[in-house]
């Protein structure tokens, strides 16, 4: 709830800034940078709203996430030597397995 209040407060500040930018651009005809930056701010605000309220619906809920002590579903990946390594094989040989998920750039 507090996040939405902050979001609304930021939207209000953006509206006040846009009002001021348009008023100044009318008074000083040669300076339109405030209007351009205000328009870009509205576009970014709209994209943020789209991401938060529309795209975020596709994120799975935390209810389906694993809890401490639960066994991870079995999967297999290629090891460093190219041979497949299954989680079930590692659990047969070891008491526990630490899974680290890293998003690499290779």
N, C-alpha and C positions, 0 to 999 in steps of 0.2 A: 504494500500500500504506500509506503514511504517513497518507493521508487517512482510510482506514478505521480505522486505529488511533486517530486523534484522535476519530473518530466514536464508536467504542466507549468511549473514555475519557469523552467527554461524556455518553454514555448511563449509564455507571457513576456519574458525579457526579450526574446527574439522579435515579437510583435512591436514592443516599444522601440527597439532599435531600428526596425524597418520604418516605423512612423517618423522617427527622427531623421533617418537617412533620406527619406523622400521629401521631407520638409526642407532639409538643407539643400538638396539637389534642385528644388524649385527656386530657392532664394539665390543660390549661386549656380547659374546656368552652366558654367564651364566645368563644374565638378560633379561627375556622375559616378565616381568610383564607389561612393556609399551605396548607390542604388544597385550597382553591379554586384558588390559584395553581399548586399542584402538579399538579392535574388538567388545568388549561389547558396546563401545560408538557408533559404526556404527550400531549395532543392535538396540540400543535404539533410535537412530536418525531415522532409518527406521520405527520403530513402531510409533514414533511420526508423521512422514509423513503419514503413513497409517491412523492414527487417525484423523489428520487434513484434509487431502484431500479426504479421502474415507468415513470414518464413519460419519464425520460431515455433509455430505450431507443429512443424515436422520433427522437432527434436523429441526423442523418446523420453518417457517419464522415468524418474528415478526409482519407481516401484519395481521395475524389472531388473535393476542393477544388482550385481552380486553384493552380498554382505560379508562381513568378516567371518571366516570359518567355512564358508560355502566352497564347494569344489567348482572350479571353472569348467565350462563345457569342453569336451575333448576337441582338439584341433591339431593339425600338423603343418609345419613350415619347413622350408629348406634351411639347413644349418649352414655354418660358415664353409664347410667342405662340400656343400651341394647335395648332401644326402638328406632325405626327409627326417624330421624329428617330431615325434608325436608327444603330446602332453601326457597321455596315459603311460607311455614307455618311461618317461622321466619320473613319474610318480611311483612306478613299480620299483625303480632302483633307488629312489631318494625318499626321505621323510616328507619333504616339502619342496615346492618350486616357487621361486620368486618371478613373477611376470612383470616385465617393464615394457610398456608400449611407448615407443619413440617414433615420432614422425621425422623421418630422415629426408634429406634432399639429395638422394642419389638416384 
